[in-house]
Amino acid sequence: MKTITFNHRESSIIGMGTWRYGEGDLLKTQREIEILKQGLNHGINVIDTAEMYGNGKAEKVVGQAIKNFDRDKFQIISKFYPYHATLELIKESLEKSLKRLNTDYLDVYLLHWRGQTPLAETVEGLEAVKKAGLIKSWGVSNFSTDDMKELASVPNGENCQVNEDLYNLTSRGVEYSLLPYQKERNIDFIGYSPFGSDNNAFLNLKGEVGEVAASKGVSIFQLLLAWCIRSGNVLSIPKASSIEHFAANLEAADITFTNDEIEALDKIYPAPTHETPLDSI
């Protein structure tokens, strides 16, 4: 599988998303645990979750899945609510997440989206839990270029290691200025929802995409995932709902494109030519 440098470590170029994990019956939850185990056994070494996902249920699923794995061999990302972004509540939320995850530390802790707490206070709280050894790095999610610039202007804001935004073939706004800004400053980028989330409800694909996929002999979803990671500078975090879906994602990580295929997809969904409000889910 292709790799990427993420959070100063060599990483698989795809991670495992956990949105909606832990929200079904016991059988569904057991299947989700097995998918995460399968991923770790096949070299996928990043798991993305959040306290918001099922109000902690997704974190509990992750905690069960990782029990018998060497914690040093993979990274866990979790996120906290904006209304937990104060000095006191960051640590409190983090400790609850760690307990659900059955781990002593997070590799990356992200502010899930911007709220009312001043960024300077949030950064101060994140630096404190980092100094305490509870997290290795911190970052943000759903931040625009302007948000990132504001973050960089507060004390220790330059220590932001990661920003995670919606990124897929139909939502390319980050390409205009955000990706170049982060690359220039060595801030890692995570693209979430390569398939549009929630049974693809946020992804209205044109029929021509299916034609490109068919000509390559891959599924539409494999095409979408491979496209997201085509540059080698994006960590994408697809969610798998079955072992079969997981296996397809694994194959997609090694799909490459010809220049003609990239041009064809650019014609269907053009790259942005100016700054636009970023999509989010």
N, C-alpha and C positions, 0 to 999 in steps of 0.2 A: 504494500500500500504506500502511496505517496505520503510524505511527511512534511511538516511545517514547523518552524520555530514559533512556539507559543509560550508566553510567560517564561521566557528564557530557557525553555526545554524543548527537546525534539518531541513532536507530537504527531499523532495521526492527523491527517488533513480534514477528517470528519470526526465529530464527536457524537454524543448521544443525547438528544433532547428528551425531556420527561414531562412536558406539558400534558395534563390530563391523567398522568399516571397515578394510581392509587385511588381512583374515583369510581372504579367498577366493583364487581363482585370478587369473591376470593379467587376464583379461577382466573379471571382477567388479571388480577394483581400478581398471581403466581406466574402467569405468562410474561408479564412485564419484568419481573425479577429475572426470569430465565433469559430474556432478551438482553438485559444489561450484563448478565454473566457471559452470555455468548459474545457480546461485544468486547468485553475485557479479555476473553480467551482468544480473540482474533485480532488483537493489536489495536483496538480502538481505546485510547487511553485518556479521553476527556468526557466527563459527564456534566451536563448542564441542568441545573434545577433552580428552584426558588421557593421561598416561604409562601408565596402566593399560590403556587400550584397545589390546588386541593387543600388550601390552608395547612400545609405541612405534610400532607399525605404522600406527595411525590418524594419528598425528602426521606420519608420513612421507607419507601420502596427502595430507594438507592441504598439506604443504610442496611437493609436486609440483603441486597444483592452483593455488596462489597465485603461481606463478613470474612470470607476465606481467601481474600486477595491481598497481596502485598501492597499496602497503602502508598508506598513510595513509587510504585510503578504507574500510577495514573493520577490525573488531576480532577478535582471536583470544584465546580463553579456553583455558587448559589447567589441569590439576590434578596435584597430586603426592600420592604415597602417605603415609599417616600415619607410616610408619616412615622416611620421608625428611624429617620435619618438624623436624629438629634444625638448629642454627645452620650446621653444616658441610654437611649433606646437602641442604638446600634449594637452596643455590647450585649444588651439583654436579648435582642433578636438573634444575634450571632450564636450566643450560647444555646438558645433553644434549637436553632438549626443544627448545630454540632451534635446535640443530644439525639435529635431525630436521625441524623446521618451516621451515627455511631463512629464518629471520628474526632480526633483532637484538634484538627485544624482544617481550614479551607485553603485551597491553592489560590483561588480568586473570589473576592466578595464584591458584588456589584450593587450600586444604587439602581433600582429597577427602572425608575423614570424620575424626572424632576418633580419636586413638590415645593412646599412653602419654606422649608428649612434652608437658610443660607448655605451656599456651597462651602464656604469657609468652615462652618461648624461641622458639616458632614465629613469633610476631609480631615479635620482635627480628630473626629471620632474614629475614622478609618485608620489613621496613622497610629492612634492609641492601641487599637486591637492588633495592628500589625506589630507594633513594638512588643506587645504582650505575647507574641508568638501564636496567636489564634488564627491569623491569616498570613499567607506569604505575599500576596499582592492584592490590590484593590482596583476597581474601575467603575464604569458606569454603563448604563443601557439606555437606548432610545435617545441619545444625545445627538444633536445636529452639530455642524461645524461651529456655529456661533456659540452653542453651549460648551463645546470643547475649548474654545478660546477663552470663554469666561472662566471655566474651570482652571485653565492654565494660569490665570491671573491671580488666583488666591494662594495663600501660603501653602506650600507642599503640593499644590495642584499638579505640578509637573510629574509627580510620582504616579499618576494614573497610568496603569499598564494596559487596560483593555476598554474598548467600547463595543457594545453589542447592539446591532440594529437589524431591522427587517431587511433582508436582501434575497431577492430571487429574480427570475427573468422578467417578471412584470413590475417589479419595484426596484428600479435602478438608480434612484435619486442619490444614494450615497457615493456613486461613482464620480459625480461632478467635482466636489471639493472635499468631502469628508475623507474618502479613502486616500487621496494624495496628502492631505493634512496629517493623517495618522501615520502614514508610511514615513513621511519626512521626520516625524518625531518619535519613531519607533514605538508607537502605541498599537498594540495588536487589535485586529478587527475580527469580531465574530458575527456571522450572518445567520440570523434565525429565520425559521419558517421557509425553507427552500421549496416546500410543497404548498404553502399557503395556510397551513394550520386548519384545525377543526374540519376534517374531511374536505380539505381544499376549498372551503367556503370563500376564502379571500383570494382565490386565484382563478380568474376567468381567462382560460387559455384560448388563443385562436387556433383554428384547425391546422394551420400551416406548421405549427410546432410538432404535431403528431406526424406530419409528413417527413420532417427532418429526422425525427426519432426512428421512424420506420425504415428510412433509407440507411440509417446506421445500424439497424438491427438491435436496437435497445428500446426499453420502455420509455414512455414519456417522463415518468418520475426519475428514472436513471439519467435521462438527458438533463432534466432540471437540476439535479444534484451535481452532476459533472460540470454543468455550466457555471454553477456558483463557485466552484473551487478551481476553475480553469487557469486563473492567474498564478496560483501557488501562494497568494498573499492573504487568503481568506480561510478562516476556520468555519465550516458550516456544521450546523447541529441538527440534522434531521431526526425526527422521532420515528421509531419503528413500532408498528402495532402487532406484528407477528414475526416469527422466526424467518418466514419466507421474505417478508418485507425487509428485514434486517440483512438477509443474504443479498438481496437486490441492491441495497445501499452499499454494501461492501464491494460489490462488483463495479458500481458506479464510480467509486473512488479512483479507479484506474482507467476510466474512459478518457480519451483525448479527442481533440477536434482538429479538423483541417481549417485552413484560413477561409475556405469557401463556406464551410458549415457555420463558422462564427459570423461571417458576413450575412448569411441567410437569416440567422437568428437576430442579428442587429437590424435587419430590415423589418422583421416582424415586430420587434420591441426595441426601438432605437435607444441608444445611450443618451443620457441627458445632455443638453447643450447650454443649460443655464441652471442657476440655483432654484430649487423648488422645495416646498415643505416636504419633509420625509414621511413616507408611509410608516404606519406602525399597526400592530395587532394587539 
